[in-house]
Amino acid sequence: MASFGLTVARTWWAPRDEEGRTMRLFLALTAALLLAVSTAANAKTRKRVKAAPPQQVACTVLGCVPVPRGCGQAPGRTWSGMPTGGDVIVCPPGVAPFR
């Protein structure tokens, strides 16, 4: 083979001996192992997102408003027991309905 004055430099990614091929194989296997470990670590740390329960809306005589957390709604009634057509927001003791 004639070189005609040109020299071809050997690089680390294109060796011509068995030792270089072993090194390339080692680097390829190491990169594949690191990729597999990082993928497995990411898959284990993910948490499932729970869907939030739908917000309740009570339509009172003042208008429709969202029901605060910990409270409920009941049909509104007059003193005589007749329905008013509006809802009433009912909260247990110690729960502030609107802050």
URMODA-V568673 format. One record per pair of residues at least 12 apart in sequence whose C-alpha atoms are under 10 Angstrom apart, sorted by the first residue. I is the first residue (numbers start at 0). J is the second residue. Records with the same first field share a line. If there is no record, write none. Layout:
I=J ; J
This chain:
11=23
54=66 ; 67 ; 68
55=67 ; 68 ; 70 ; 71 ; 72
56=71 ; 72 ; 86 ; 88
57=71 ; 72 ; 73 ; 74 ; 85 ; 86 ; 87 ; 88
58=72 ; 74 ; 75 ; 84 ; 85 ; 86 ; 87 ; 88
59=72 ; 74 ; 75 ; 83 ; 84 ; 85 ; 86 ; 87 ; 88
60=75 ; 83 ; 84 ; 85 ; 86 ; 87
61=85 ; 86
62=85 ; 86
63=85 ; 86
64=88
65=88
66=87 ; 88 ; 89 ; 90 ; 96 ; 97
67=88 ; 89 ; 90 ; 94 ; 95 ; 96 ; 97 ; 98
68=90 ; 94 ; 95 ; 96 ; 97
69=89 ; 90 ; 91 ; 94 ; 95 ; 96
70=88 ; 89 ; 90 ; 91 ; 94 ; 95 ; 96
71=86 ; 87 ; 88 ; 89 ; 90 ; 91 ; 96
72=86 ; 87 ; 88 ; 89 ; 90
73=85 ; 86 ; 87 ; 88 ; 89
74=86 ; 87 ; 88
75=87 ; 88
